[in-house]
Amino acid sequence: MDLSIKRSSVGNENQSWLGSAHGTNAAQSITLDASTFTKATHYPDGYLKSGLPLMDLGNGKYGLHTGPGATPEETPDLAGFLFTTTRAPQDPATPIGAALFEHGRVKVANLPVTIDPAVQATAAGRIIFA
């Protein structure tokens, strides 16, 4: 993991998917598995957009949520959302330090990807979808 200090510009941060300030001061530090994202879809410009839905991969890392399962019991829990735009590494095997928004209000229509209602249901009590 590259922890060196760098300065870069990513343009305007688009957090219009946030429904309120609630929970924004308590984002959790996480490590992302870049191999769960598709370059052409999720970071064509080299940056993962804030608001991408994430799931706990069970190995200490988080990755892009895979969507609903065949039944509600098979749907992975939604851990939260990528809180800020994050630079993607050149090599997908390189882990990425990031922040997880795991509690608060989310405007579904403003997320960078569509999130199925079955996936939303797995975050009941933590995330309010508007």
WORAPE-V464002 format. One record per run of one state. SS is the DSSP state (2 for helix, 1 for strand, 0 for the rest). FROM is the first residue (numbers start at 0). TO is the last residue. Records with the same first field share a line. If there is no record, write none. Layout:
SS = FROM-TO / FROM-TO
//
This chain:
0 = 0-16 / 18-22 / 26-26 / 32-32 / 36-37 / 42-45 / 48-51 / 56-60 / 64-70 / 74-78 / 82-84 / 87-94 / 101-102 / 106-106 / 110-115 / 121-125 / 129-129
1 = 17-17 / 27-31 / 46-47 / 52-55 / 61-63 / 79-81 / 85-86 / 95-100 / 103-105 / 126-128
2 = 23-25 / 33-35 / 38-41 / 71-73 / 107-109 / 116-120
//
